[in-house]
Amino acid sequence: MFRPRIIPVLLLRNLALVKSVQFKNFKYIGDPINAVKLFNDLKADELVFLDINASKEKRLISLDFIKDVGEESNMPFAAGGGIRSIDDIRKIINAGAEKVVIGTYAYENPDFIKEASDTFGSSTIVVCVDVKKKFIGGIQTWVMNGTKATGYTPVDFSKLMEEKGAGEIIIQSIERDGMMNGYDIGLIKSISEAVHIPVVALGGAGSTAHLKEAYQNGYANGLAAGSLFVYYGSNKGVLINYPERGELDMLGMFGMLGM
């Protein structure tokens, strides 16, 4: 039986681990390499690292940092931030990442996704689709860390990315980022039903019940979160954590696996 991946998403700002609320109000969390060590101990399925300033600053996520993660991590990880060329992807993969995450440049040059997929295989190429409401109603995708509207609906852009060869879509609600009040299930479901590649839900998870809902009702293949895995308790004290298998079994998520 299918087992959805549970994925901590870690944001980098000046090589520090930070957490945002609705893509703003950044809070320092700690040292990302220390977080990797803790997630090793907690046996996380995989990790995603996103350098949130890289595209705006027209630079690539630090290759030295990726090498450090690769030397420390016991789990596969993806990395994104400022990717604009095949050589960028090659450098990131050679530094130790299993997958790359592309956002802004996927919008600016959709054919780049085809070139990347043809070169490295679709399973290596992940496109992150950031979504928030339009001022006049409806929703659309945004790039440049949520500051530039694309004009694409989430469904249309996700279908385009699948057509170009993306192997996975991360669908993220900007309005729910850091709110810990639950995923946008309608959004996730709309993407899951529109494409035939894995869809990873991101934005809003505050409990394992929210993970279960995105899996069962949103049909997500992967369940990603930031705040859920770096905060603990109602006061949001910083504490790296990850659900125990027994906790997930009690929710019925994996109860039929016999594992």
N, C-alpha and C positions, 0 to 999 in steps of 0.2 A: 504494500500500500504506500501511496505517495506520502513523503514526509516533507512538509514545508520547512524551509530554512529560516532560522531566527538570526537576524543580522544587526549587530550594533553598527550605527553610522557615526563616525567620529569626524568632527569639523576641525580644520586647522586654520589658525590665523597667526602668522609669524611663527610657525612651527610649534605653537602652543595649542593644546586641546581646549576648545571653547564650545559653548552651547548657546544657541539663539532662541528667541521667541519671535515668531513670524518674520524670520530673516533679519532681525535687528535685536537690539538690547543684548549684546554678546556678553557672556559671563565666562571668566576663566575657570577651567575645570582642573587642569593639571598637565602633567607631562604625558604626551601620547605614548611614548615607549613603555612607561610604567603601566599605562592602561593595557597595552598589548600583553604584558606579562600577567596581569590580573585576568584578562580574558582567556589566556592560555590555561590558567588554573581552573577557570570556570567552564572550560571546554565549549566555548562558543563555536557555532558552525562556521562562520566566516566573518570578516570585517570589511567595512568600506571606509576609506579615507578620502575626504574632499577638502582641497585647499580653496577656501571660499573667496580669496582675493586674487587668485592667480589670473583669471580671465581679465579682470579689470586692469590688473597691473601688467598684462601682456607678457606673462612669463609662465614657465612650466612648474608644476609641483616639484619640490626638491627631490632630486634623485638620490642624494645622500640619505635623506629621511627614509625613502622607500627601501634602500639597502639596509638601513638599520632595522626597519620593520621586518624585512625578509629574514634577517639573521636571528630575530627574536621570536617571530610568530610560529606557532605550531599549526595554524589554520590558514586556509587560503584567504587572500585579501584582494580587493580591487582598489584602484587609486584614480583620482580625477582632479583636474585643475589645470586649465590653460592649454589643453591638448589641441594642436592645430596642424599636425603633420603626421605622416606615417613614421617618420624618424622619432617624433615624440613618443609615439606608442611603443616603438621598438626599444627605446631607452627605458621606459617604465617597466616593460616586461622583462628586459634583461636585468633590471635592478631588483626584480623579485616578485612583482605583482603578477597575479594570475589573470586579472581582467583590468580593463580601463573603463572609466566612466566619462562620458562626453556629454556636455550640455550645450553651452553657447554655440560652439562651432558646428554642432549637428544642425542647428537652425540656420546658421550663416552659410553652410555649405553641405546640404544633405547628401550630395554625391560622395563626400568624403567618407560617409559611413559605409557606402558600398565598397570603396577602395580599401578601407580598413578591414572590412569583413572578408573581402577577397584575399587580402594579404595575410591576415592572422587567424581567420576563422571566425564565424559569427559568435561562437561561445565566448570569445575574448572581448567582444564589443557590447558595452552596456550604455544605453542612452538614458539620461536623467531628465524627466519631464516635470518641470515645476509649474504649478497651476494656482491661479487665484482669480477672483471675480473681476469682471470688467466694470468700469464706472457706470456704464449704461445698462448693466444687467448681463447675465450669462457669465461664462468662464472662458479663459483662454490660457495658453501657455506663455511663460515669461522666461527670459534669460538674463544674463549678467547679474546673477544673484538676486533675481526678482525685481530688477529695475527697468527692464525693457520688454515691452509687450511684443509678441510675435504675430498676432492676428490669427494664429491657428487655434482651433479647438483642441482639447486634449486627445480626443478620439482621432481626429484627422491627422494630427502630428504623430501620434503613436503608430497609426497605420502606415504613414509615410516612412517612418523609421524601420518598421518591419519590412516594408517593401525594399528599402535600401540595404537591408542585410543585418540590422541589429539583432543580437541574440537574446537580449533581455531589455525590459523597460523598468526603470524605477519611476513610479508615479508619486509625486509629492505635493501635498496641499500646503501652500505657503501660509494660509490663514490658520491652519492647525499646527504648524510647526511650534514645538515647545509648549503647547497648551495642555497636553496630556488629557484631553477630553474625548479621545476616541478618533479613529480614522474617519475619513470621508468615504463611507462605504459605497454610496452611489457612484462616486467618481471611480473608485477602484473597480467596481463591478463593470462599469461602462467600458473601461479599458480591457479588462480580462475577457469580456465577451466580444471585443472588436478585433483582437489580435490572437495569433496562434503561437506566440513566444511567451516565455515566462514573464510574469508581472510581479514586481516587488512593491509592496505598499509601504509608504513612508509619510510621516507627518501626523502627529496626534496621539500616538499610543501612550497610554498611561498605566496600563495593567495588562496582565496576561489574558484577561477577558476580552480586551480590545484586540489582541492578537488573534484569539479564537474567532472573533466576529469577522475580521478581515479575511480569514481563511475560509470560514464556512459560508459567509454571506457575500463577501466581495470576490471570492474565488482566486485570491492572490496565491501565487506560488512561493513567494518569499515574504517574510514579515520583518520589516526593518524599523528601527527606532533609534533616537538619540537620547532624549531625556530619560526614558524608561530605564536605560542601562547605565546612566551616570548619576542619577539622583535617587535618594531613598527617603521615604516618609513625607508627610504633609508639608514639612518645612523645606523640602528639597535640599537636604544636606547632600554634599557630594560624596558618593559612594559607588564605585564601579560594582555592578551586579549583573546577574544573568539568571533567568528562570531555571530552577532545578527540573530535571526530567519528571520527577514525581508530581511537581506542581502542574506541569503541562498535561500529564496523564489524568490528573483529577479534573481538569477542565474538559476532558474527553477529546482533546485534539489528537493525541496519538494512541488512544486507548486500544485501538484494534491492531496495532503493529506487533504486539507481542515481544517488544524489545525493552 
